[in-house]
Amino acid sequence: MQSTLERPVPAPAPFAVAVETGRGARITGRVLSGLAIAFLAVDALAKVLMLQPVVEGAELLGYPPATMLPLGVTLLVGTLLYAAPRTAVLGAILLTGYLGGAVATHVRILDPLFSHVLFPVYLGAFIWGGLLLRDARLRALLPWRARH
């Protein structure tokens, strides 16, 4: 008979066990992510190309035309990082910061809450919701409660 001290100690359980992503969740995640990527890519390209309606809209928000190129490049880089599976989490984090700036801009000029101020929040929900539905490893990091 072995004493307690001689028995091998089992490895600690992981913080959370990643549950395989179902087909429906994966498809829904890809659709949400695809919609966010499409919207952000078009917005980034419009800023980079300095399209007249975008420049005029930015001026109404208090941004000079010279800021369109840096904002467009920043948005494009974040979107491309989000679109690539290996860097999607980094892209989502960067885009969350970018969208926070958009919320602050709309709050500053007293835009309507649900249509303007919260639109970047809705887009952020698409970004993170799509990522969570696609990636079981990311879901394992969050403190979800198990069903009993």
N, C-alpha and C positions, 0 to 999 in steps of 0.2 A: 504494500500500500504506500502511495506517495503522499508526502506531506504537502500542505498548501503551498509552501515555499518552493517546492520543486516543480509544480505544475506550470505549464506555459500560460502566460497571461494573454487572453485574446485581445486583438487590436480594438481600439475604441471604434464605436459606430460612427459613420460619417455624419456631419451636421444634418444633412438631408439626403435622401436617396432620390436620384433623378429618375423620374418615371418617363418611360418611352412616350414620345409625342405621337398621338393618334393622327391618322391620315386627314381627318376633317380639320383638326386643329392646325396641322401644318399648312393645309391649303388656305384656311382662313388667315393665318399669319402671313403667308406670302401675299395674299390679296391686300391686306391692310398695309403691309410694308411696301408693296408695289405702288399703291395709290399715293402713299406719302412720298416715295422716291420720285414718282412722276411729277407731283405738284412741286416739290422742292427743286427738282432739276430744271423745270420750266422757269420757276422764279429766279433761280441762280443765273441761268442763261440770259434771261431778260435784263438782269442787273449788269452782267458782264458786257452784254451788247449795248447797254445803255439805251434801251428802247424808250422812246419819248413818253409813253404813258407811265412807265415805271419811274422815270426821272421826275415827271410832274407830280406823281403820287408821293414820292420821297420828299419833294420840296414841301408839299402840304403837311407832311409829318415832321418837318423841321430839319431834314437832312439835306445838305448841299449835294449837287450832282457829283462832285469829286469823291463822295463816299460810296457811290454805287459799285465801282469796280472792286474795292477791297471787300465790301459786304458780299458781292456776288461770288468772288473767289472763295471767301470763307464758307459761304453756304454750299458751294459746289464741292469743296474738299470734304466737308462734313457729310454731305449726301453720298459722295463716292465711297467714303469710309463705311458708312452705314450699309450701302448696297453690297459690299464685299463681305461674305460670311465670316472670314477670319478677323475682320476689324469692325464688325457690326456694332458691338457694344461700345467701343470707343466712339464710333460715329454717332450713336444714339446719345452718348453723354455730351459730345460737342454740340449736336443739334439741340439738345435740351437747353443748353446755355444760350444759344442763338435765339431760340424761341422765347426764352425768358426776357431777352432784350426787346423782342417784338411786343410782348405783353406790356412791358414798362413803357414803351413808346406810345401805345394806344391808351394806357391809363393816363399818361402825362397830358395828352391832348383831349381828354375826356370823351373818347369815342364810346359808342354804345357797348354795353357789357357783353351780351350774348353773341352778337354778330361780329364784333371787332376785337374786343379785349380778350375774349376767351377762345377765339379761333386758333391762335397758336397752341393753346392748351389742348384743344381737340386734336390738332395735328400731332402733338407730342403723345397723346393717348394712342393714336394710330401707330406711331413709331415704336413705342414701348410695348403696346399690346401685340403688334405683329411679331416683335422679337421674342416676347415671352411665349407666344403660341408656337413659334418655330423651334425654340431652343430649350430642351429639357434641362441642360446644365444651368442656364440662367434661372429657371424656375426653382432649381434645387437650392440656390443661394438665398431665396426669399423665404421669410418665415411663414409659409403657408401652414395652416393646420390640417392635419390628416383627418379624413372622414372616419367616423367610428360607427 
